[in-house]
């Protein structure tokens, strides 16, 4: 039987191995793979051979500066710093360190990328350009607002054309070439309302696939689960070119397209949050709040009306 007696780790590398064993078993495979990559490429080459109590704030500041000079993205630097901070917070809780050297370290800012989205006419052009077996998939991404992994994991039994609903309960992730079916990004199940045309689109599509309730709705031509890298290379980019659309448009931008269409038609942000499966309304507003100028004008008009009523 394995001993449960805590043995003080000799180095940061020793502690990272211990920490991974007890803290990541509940995480998604993609998250664990990301942690392993950060440890292997950024954290352990610098700190792995040092003892936990030897790491000071100045060393972390120099490390951050060196990553920045090496051209590492601000996002990647923040991720590496966050993970190192997690290691030390846990070490403190377990009694192996007395301070967190990551505290107070200034990090490079992440520059916001412009959100790309398509018009409904551009979506229609794209649908016409993709192979017929994927046209319904494009509609699900653009009008259902599903994440790629959610659409790729969609099963027959979770489609209800009669009530025009899709139940999103699972996601597919490709981690180092291995496919994993698991929970959604927010670990929640949601029902997505879809337009009537898409319900009929899905009804017709279901007639063309296996009848087993666990059958995947969208697959490769060989009937295997869709891999995003293959789809992007073999279907997405060629279809963008045929549709006369920029190659910079990403598959994920169909999700932004869905949000933009809903906002432009005055749908309440809380409903958009549910439709897209955001964990909270702050994510929805931070990502798409700048697209609400018309609603802000309506808000001001309503306040004017309230003032005028009080003056009557």
C-alpha positions in Angstrom: 0.0 0.0 0.0 1.3 3.5 -0.9 2.4 5.5 2.1 0.3 8.7 2.8 3.1 10.3 4.9 4.0 13.6 3.3 7.7 13.7 2.3 9.1 17.2 1.7 9.9 17.6 -2.0 13.5 18.2 -2.9 13.0 20.4 -5.9 10.3 22.3 -7.9 10.4 19.5 -10.3 9.6 16.9 -7.6 6.8 19.1 -6.3 5.3 19.5 -9.8 5.2 15.7 -10.2 3.5 15.4 -6.8 1.1 18.3 -7.5 0.0 16.9 -10.9 -0.8 13.5 -9.3 -3.2 14.9 -6.7 -4.6 18.1 -8.3 -5.4 17.3 -11.9 -7.5 14.0 -11.8 -10.7 16.0 -12.0 -9.6 18.3 -14.8 -10.3 17.9 -18.5 -7.6 16.2 -20.6 -7.1 19.4 -22.6 -6.3 21.3 -19.3 -3.9 18.6 -18.1 -2.1 18.6 -21.5 -1.8 22.4 -21.3 -0.3 22.2 -17.8 2.2 19.5 -18.9 3.2 21.6 -21.9 3.8 24.7 -19.7 5.8 22.8 -17.2 7.9 21.1 -19.8 8.7 24.2 -22.0 8.5 27.2 -19.6 8.6 26.4 -15.9 10.9 23.4 -15.2 13.7 24.4 -17.5 14.2 27.5 -15.3 13.0 26.4 -11.8 12.9 22.6 -12.0 16.3 21.9 -10.3 15.8 24.5 -7.5 14.2 23.9 -4.1 10.8 25.5 -3.4 12.1 27.7 -0.6 14.9 29.0 -2.9 12.6 30.7 -5.4 12.3 34.4 -4.8 10.2 37.1 -6.4 13.2 38.6 -8.3 13.8 35.2 -10.0 10.2 35.1 -11.2 10.4 38.7 -12.4 13.5 37.9 -14.4 11.8 34.8 -15.8 8.8 36.8 -17.0 11.1 39.4 -18.6 13.1 36.7 -20.4 10.0 35.0 -21.8 8.9 38.4 -23.1 12.2 39.1 -24.7 12.1 35.6 -26.3 8.9 36.6 -28.1 6.5 34.5 -26.1 2.9 35.8 -26.3 1.4 37.7 -23.4 -1.2 35.1 -23.1 1.3 32.3 -22.8 3.4 34.2 -20.3 0.3 34.8 -18.2 -0.6 31.1 -18.3 2.9 30.0 -17.3 2.9 32.5 -14.4 -0.5 31.5 -13.3 0.5 27.8 -13.2 3.7 28.5 -11.3 1.6 30.5 -8.8 -0.8 27.5 -8.4 2.1 25.3 -7.6 3.3 27.6 -4.9 -0.1 28.2 -3.4 -0.6 24.5 -3.1 2.9 24.1 -1.6 2.1 26.7 1.0 -1.2 24.9 1.9 0.8 21.6 2.3 3.4 23.2 4.5 6.3 23.0 2.0 6.7 26.7 1.3 6.2 29.9 3.3 5.6 32.4 0.5 4.5 32.7 -3.1 7.2 34.3 -5.2 4.7 35.0 -8.0 2.7 37.5 -6.0 2.9 41.1 -7.2 4.8 40.2 -10.4 3.8 42.6 -13.3 2.8 40.7 -16.4 2.5 41.8 -20.1 -1.0 42.8 -21.1 -2.9 40.8 -23.6 -4.0 42.8 -26.6 -7.6 42.3 -27.5 -8.1 40.7 -30.9 -10.8 42.0 -33.2 -13.8 39.7 -33.2 -14.6 38.5 -36.7 -18.1 37.5 -37.7 -20.0 36.9 -40.9 -23.3 38.3 -42.1 -26.2 36.0 -42.7 -25.6 36.3 -46.5 -21.9 35.3 -46.0 -23.0 32.3 -43.9 -25.3 31.3 -46.8 -22.3 31.6 -49.3 -20.2 29.5 -47.0 -22.9 26.9 -46.7 -23.1 26.7 -50.5 -19.4 26.3 -50.7 -18.9 23.4 -48.3 -19.4 19.7 -49.2 -23.1 18.8 -48.8 -22.5 16.5 -45.8 -21.2 19.5 -43.7 -23.9 22.2 -44.6 -26.0 21.4 -41.6 -22.9 21.5 -39.4 -22.2 25.0 -40.6 -25.8 26.0 -39.8 -25.5 24.5 -36.3 -22.4 26.5 -35.6 -23.7 29.7 -37.0 -27.3 29.6 -35.8 -27.0 27.3 -32.8 -23.9 29.0 -31.5 -22.3 25.7 -30.5 -18.6 25.4 -29.8 -16.7 23.2 -32.3 -16.2 20.4 -29.7 -19.9 20.5 -28.7 -21.0 20.1 -32.4 -18.5 17.4 -33.0 -19.8 15.4 -30.0 -23.5 15.9 -30.8 -25.4 12.6 -30.8 -28.7 11.7 -32.5 -30.7 11.3 -29.3 -29.9 14.9 -28.4 -31.6 16.4 -31.5 -35.3 17.1 -31.2 -36.6 18.6 -34.5 -40.2 18.6 -33.3 -39.5 21.0 -30.5 -36.7 22.7 -32.3 -34.2 22.0 -29.5 -30.6 20.7 -29.3 -29.4 19.4 -25.9 -25.7 20.2 -25.5 -24.3 17.8 -23.0 -20.9 16.7 -24.3 -17.8 17.9 -26.0 -15.1 16.3 -28.1 -11.4 17.3 -27.5 -8.4 16.2 -29.5 -5.4 16.0 -27.1 -2.1 15.1 -28.7 -3.9 13.1 -31.3 -6.1 11.3 -28.9 -9.9 12.0 -28.9 -11.7 12.5 -25.6 -15.5 12.8 -25.1 -16.3 14.7 -21.9 -18.3 17.4 -20.4 -18.8 20.8 -21.9 -16.5 23.7 -21.2 -18.7 24.9 -18.3 -19.6 21.4 -17.2 -23.2 22.2 -17.7 -26.0 20.8 -19.9 -28.1 23.3 -21.8 -31.0 23.2 -24.3 -30.5 25.4 -27.3 -33.5 26.7 -29.2 -32.9 26.6 -32.9 -34.8 28.3 -35.8 -37.4 26.3 -37.7 -35.3 26.1 -40.8 -32.5 24.5 -38.9 -34.9 22.0 -37.2 -36.0 20.8 -40.6 -32.4 20.9 -41.8 -31.5 18.5 -39.0 -34.5 16.3 -39.5 -33.4 15.7 -43.1 -29.8 15.2 -42.0 -30.7 12.6 -39.4 -32.4 10.6 -42.2 -29.0 10.2 -43.8 -27.0 8.9 -40.8 -27.1 5.8 -38.5 -30.3 5.2 -36.6 -28.6 4.3 -33.3 -29.4 6.9 -30.7 -25.7 7.2 -29.7 -24.6 7.8 -33.3 -22.7 11.0 -33.9 -24.6 13.6 -36.0 -21.5 14.8 -37.8 -18.6 12.6 -38.8 -15.9 12.4 -41.4 -16.6 10.7 -44.7 -15.3 7.4 -43.1 -17.8 7.7 -40.3 -15.2 8.6 -37.7 -15.4 11.5 -35.2 -14.4 14.9 -36.7 -11.0 16.2 -35.9 -10.8 20.0 -36.1 -7.3 20.1 -37.6 -8.4 17.8 -40.5 -11.6 19.7 -41.0 -9.9 23.1 -41.1 -7.4 21.9 -43.6 -9.6 19.8 -45.9 -12.9 21.6 -45.7 -12.8 25.0 -44.0 -10.1 26.8 -45.8 -11.0 25.5 -49.3 -14.6 26.4 -48.6 -13.7 29.9 -47.5 -11.8 30.4 -50.7 -14.7 29.1 -52.9 -17.1 31.4 -51.0 -14.8 34.4 -51.5 -14.3 34.9 -47.8 -11.1 35.7 -45.9 -8.9 32.8 -44.8 -8.6 34.7 -41.5 -12.1 33.7 -40.6 -11.9 30.9 -38.0 -14.4 28.1 -37.3 -15.0 29.7 -33.9 -16.0 32.9 -35.6 -19.3 31.2 -36.5 -20.1 31.3 -32.8 -19.4 35.1 -32.8 -21.6 35.3 -35.9 -24.5 33.8 -33.9 -24.0 36.2 -31.0 -23.9 39.2 -33.4 -27.0 38.2 -35.2 -28.9 37.9 -31.9 -27.6 41.2 -30.6 -28.5 43.0 -33.8 -32.1 41.8 -33.4 -32.4 43.0 -29.8 -32.2 39.7 -28.0 -31.6 40.2 -24.3 -28.0 39.5 -23.2 -29.1 37.0 -20.6 -30.8 34.9 -23.3 -27.7 35.1 -25.4 -25.6 33.9 -22.5 -27.8 30.8 -22.2 -27.8 30.2 -26.0 -24.0 30.3 -26.2 -23.4 28.5 -22.9 -21.4 31.2 -21.2 -20.7 30.4 -17.5 -21.9 33.9 -16.5 -23.3 37.1 -18.0 -20.0 38.9 -17.5 -18.4 36.8 -20.2 -21.2 37.7 -22.6 -21.1 41.4 -21.9 -17.3 41.6 -21.9 -17.1 39.8 -25.2 -20.0 41.4 -27.0 -21.0 44.4 -25.0 -19.4 46.8 -27.5 -22.0 45.6 -30.1 -24.9 47.0 -28.1 -24.9 50.7 -29.1 -28.5 50.6 -30.3 -29.7 49.2 -27.0 -27.8 51.8 -25.1 -29.5 54.5 -27.2 -32.9 52.8 -26.3 -31.9 52.9 -22.7 -31.2 56.6 -22.8 -34.5 57.2 -24.6 -36.3 55.3 -21.8 -34.7 57.4 -19.2 -35.7 60.5 -21.1 -39.3 59.2 -21.1 -39.2 58.6 -17.3 -37.9 62.1 -16.7 -40.6 63.6 -19.0 -43.3 61.6 -17.2 -42.1 63.0 -13.8 -42.4 66.5 -15.2 -46.0 66.2 -16.4 
